[in-house]
Amino acid sequence: MVMILLILPSSAWTEEGEYNWEDKVKNTICEDYKNFYSIGNLEKLAIGLGAAGVLANTSADREIQDRYQESVRNKDTDNLSTVTKMFGEGVITIPVYLGAALFGEFAGDVELSSTTGEWGKRCLRTLLVGYPPVFFLQRALGASRPDEGGSGWSPFSDANGVSGHSFNGAVPFITAAKMTDNPYYKYGLYFASTLGGISRINDNAHYFSQAALGWWMAYLAAASMNKTETKSPKVVVAPAAIRNGVGVMVMFRF
């Protein structure tokens, strides 16, 4: 419980020093969504959609796809893709995030469990923020897969306008990148975040614009979640119920 006290914002505590889980969940998720649907973030989303639209609705997407399939794809890239595609499989990654979050809660107040647990919870929050717009845009843009048809947008004609594998595959690495200040780790993690999307291009399952848009959605969702964290105070003082009276609890956020 010590670790939990250290990471929770003061808004989750009642005047009696008791933790209010409902308020914590509501406040945190609402703040994540506010950040995602803020004017600044929507402008970034619009820029990403605009860039993807240019690629998708011209010959650029098909040219990139054909060039990759003819000049880059080989047995080695297929083998690599078999591995990196798994990063985008929600049935694999979501249980991992849940397990990491639970590990952080119950493994004790040590650095490894604290970091692992925080990473798991942040990944889940990123998915919660990002999934609704990803699912909507997949159908709203209406683009097809390379082996099914063109990349051009045809609203609600198909459901491949955004690569779900690219989105899912980027989330764990972008989330981790935002948790470190080490530039080598950070840029290495950002590079790794692209591998899920590249695997879909390699497998001829998505056009470049669709994979890129999936990555961009993951980045914006992770940034929105991270903004909630950076808004929280580093030191919080809150009342706490103790035996024979009321005390003061000081919580430090790392």
C-alpha positions in Angstrom: 0.0 0.0 0.0 3.0 2.3 0.5 3.6 2.4 -3.3 0.0 3.2 -4.0 0.1 6.1 -1.5 3.1 7.5 -3.3 1.6 7.6 -6.8 -2.0 8.7 -6.2 -3.1 12.3 -6.5 -4.7 14.0 -3.5 -8.0 14.3 -5.3 -8.5 10.6 -4.6 -8.5 11.0 -0.8 -11.5 11.9 1.4 -11.3 14.3 4.3 -11.0 11.2 6.5 -7.9 10.1 4.8 -9.7 7.2 3.0 -8.9 6.4 -0.6 -11.9 6.9 -3.0 -11.3 4.5 -5.9 -14.3 5.8 -7.8 -13.2 9.4 -7.7 -9.6 8.4 -8.6 -10.7 6.4 -11.7 -13.2 9.1 -12.8 -10.8 12.0 -12.3 -7.9 10.4 -14.0 -9.7 9.0 -17.0 -11.7 12.3 -17.5 -8.4 14.2 -17.4 -6.9 11.8 -20.0 -9.9 12.4 -22.3 -9.8 16.1 -21.8 -6.2 16.2 -22.8 -6.9 14.0 -25.9 -9.8 16.1 -27.1 -8.1 19.5 -26.3 -7.8 21.9 -29.1 -4.1 21.5 -29.3 -4.2 17.7 -29.5 -7.1 17.8 -32.1 -4.9 20.1 -34.2 -2.1 17.5 -34.1 -4.6 14.8 -35.0 -5.8 16.9 -37.9 -2.3 17.3 -39.2 -1.8 13.5 -39.0 -5.0 12.9 -40.8 -4.1 15.4 -43.5 -0.7 13.9 -44.1 -2.3 10.4 -44.2 -5.0 11.6 -46.5 -2.5 12.9 -49.1 -0.8 9.5 -49.2 -3.9 7.5 -49.2 -5.8 9.4 -51.8 -2.9 9.7 -54.3 -0.7 7.1 -55.9 1.9 7.5 -53.1 0.6 4.8 -50.9 0.5 2.2 -53.6 4.0 3.2 -54.9 5.5 2.9 -51.4 3.8 -0.5 -50.9 5.0 -1.8 -54.3 8.5 -0.6 -53.7 8.7 -2.2 -50.3 7.3 -5.5 -51.5 9.7 -5.6 -54.5 12.9 -4.2 -53.0 12.8 -4.7 -49.2 10.7 -7.7 -48.3 12.6 -11.0 -47.9 12.8 -14.0 -45.8 14.5 -12.1 -43.0 12.0 -9.3 -42.9 9.2 -12.0 -42.8 10.8 -13.7 -39.9 11.2 -10.4 -38.0 7.6 -9.5 -38.8 6.4 -12.7 -37.3 7.8 -11.6 -34.0 7.1 -7.8 -34.1 3.5 -8.4 -35.2 2.8 -9.9 -31.7 3.4 -6.5 -30.2 0.2 -5.4 -31.9 -1.9 -8.4 -30.8 -4.3 -7.0 -28.1 -5.1 -10.6 -26.9 -1.4 -10.8 -25.9 -0.5 -7.3 -24.8 -3.5 -6.4 -22.7 -3.1 -9.3 -20.3 0.6 -8.3 -20.1 -0.4 -4.8 -19.1 -2.9 -6.1 -16.5 -0.3 -8.4 -15.1 2.3 -5.6 -14.9 -0.2 -3.4 -13.1 -1.1 -6.1 -10.6 2.6 -6.9 -10.1 3.2 -3.3 -9.2 0.4 -3.3 -6.7 1.3 -6.5 -4.8 5.0 -7.1 -5.3 6.1 -4.7 -2.7 7.6 -1.2 -2.5 10.7 -1.8 -4.7 11.9 0.1 -7.7 11.3 -2.7 -10.2 7.7 -3.4 -9.1 6.9 0.3 -8.9 8.2 1.1 -12.4 6.6 -2.1 -13.9 3.2 -1.4 -12.3 3.2 2.2 -13.4 4.1 1.2 -17.0 1.2 -1.3 -17.0 -1.3 1.2 -15.7 -0.2 3.9 -18.2 -0.4 1.4 -21.1 -4.0 0.5 -20.1 -5.0 4.2 -19.8 -3.4 4.9 -23.2 -5.5 2.1 -24.8 -8.6 3.4 -23.1 -8.1 6.9 -24.5 -7.0 5.7 -28.0 -9.3 2.8 -28.8 -12.5 4.8 -29.4 -11.1 7.2 -32.0 -9.1 4.4 -33.6 -12.1 2.2 -34.0 -14.2 5.1 -35.3 -11.6 6.2 -37.9 -11.0 2.7 -39.1 -14.5 2.6 -40.4 -15.0 6.4 -41.1 -12.1 6.5 -43.5 -13.2 3.3 -45.1 -9.9 2.4 -46.7 -9.1 -1.2 -47.8 -6.0 -3.4 -47.3 -3.4 -3.7 -50.1 -4.6 -7.1 -51.1 -8.2 -6.1 -51.1 -8.3 -2.7 -53.0 -7.0 0.8 -53.0 -5.9 3.0 -50.2 -8.3 5.8 -51.1 -10.8 6.9 -48.4 -14.4 5.8 -49.0 -16.3 6.6 -45.7 -17.7 3.5 -44.1 -17.0 1.2 -47.1 -14.4 -0.8 -45.2 -12.7 -0.9 -41.8 -8.9 -0.5 -42.4 -8.3 3.2 -42.4 -6.1 3.0 -39.3 -3.9 0.0 -38.5 -4.9 -1.4 -35.2 -1.8 -3.5 -35.0 0.3 -0.4 -35.5 -1.6 1.4 -32.7 -1.3 -1.5 -30.3 2.3 -2.2 -31.1 3.3 1.4 -30.5 1.6 1.8 -27.1 4.0 -0.1 -24.8 7.1 1.5 -26.3 5.9 5.1 -26.5 4.5 4.8 -23.0 7.9 3.5 -21.7 9.7 6.2 -23.7 7.8 8.9 -21.9 8.8 7.4 -18.5 12.5 7.8 -19.1 14.8 10.8 -19.3 17.7 8.8 -20.8 17.9 9.9 -24.4 19.4 6.6 -25.6 16.6 4.6 -24.1 14.0 7.1 -25.2 14.9 7.1 -28.9 15.5 3.4 -28.9 12.0 2.9 -27.5 10.5 5.2 -30.1 12.2 3.3 -32.8 10.8 0.0 -31.4 7.4 1.6 -31.4 7.4 1.6 -35.2 8.1 -2.1 -35.6 4.5 -3.3 -35.2 3.4 -1.0 -38.0 6.3 -1.9 -40.2 5.3 -5.6 -39.8 1.9 -4.8 -41.3 3.5 -3.1 -44.3 5.8 -6.0 -44.7 3.0 -8.5 -44.6 1.0 -6.5 -47.2 -1.7 -6.1 -44.6 -1.8 -2.3 -44.5 -0.7 0.6 -46.5 2.0 3.0 -45.2 -0.6 5.7 -44.4 -2.7 3.3 -42.4 0.3 2.1 -40.3 1.6 5.6 -39.8 -1.8 6.9 -38.7 -2.0 4.0 -36.2 1.3 5.0 -34.7 0.3 8.7 -34.6 -2.9 7.8 -32.8 -0.9 5.9 -30.2 1.5 8.8 -29.8 -1.3 11.3 -29.2 -3.1 9.0 -26.8 0.1 8.3 -24.8 1.0 12.1 -24.8 -2.5 12.8 -23.4 -2.1 10.3 -20.6 1.3 11.6 -19.8 0.1 15.2 -19.6 -2.3 14.1 -16.9 0.7 12.7 -14.9 2.8 15.8 -15.4 0.0 18.0 -14.2 -0.2 16.3 -10.9 1.7 17.9 -8.0 5.0 16.3 -7.0 4.3 16.6 -3.3 0.8 16.2 -1.8 -0.2 16.8 1.8 -3.4 15.1 2.9 -5.2 14.2 6.1 -5.0 10.6 7.2 -6.9 8.6 9.8 -4.6 7.1 12.4 -5.2 5.3 15.7 -6.6 7.7 18.3 -6.8 10.7 16.1 -6.1 12.3 12.7 -2.6 12.7 11.2 -1.1 14.2 8.1 0.1 12.2 5.2 2.8 13.5 2.8 2.8 11.8 -0.6 5.7 12.1 -3.1 5.1 11.4 -6.8 8.0 10.2 -8.9 
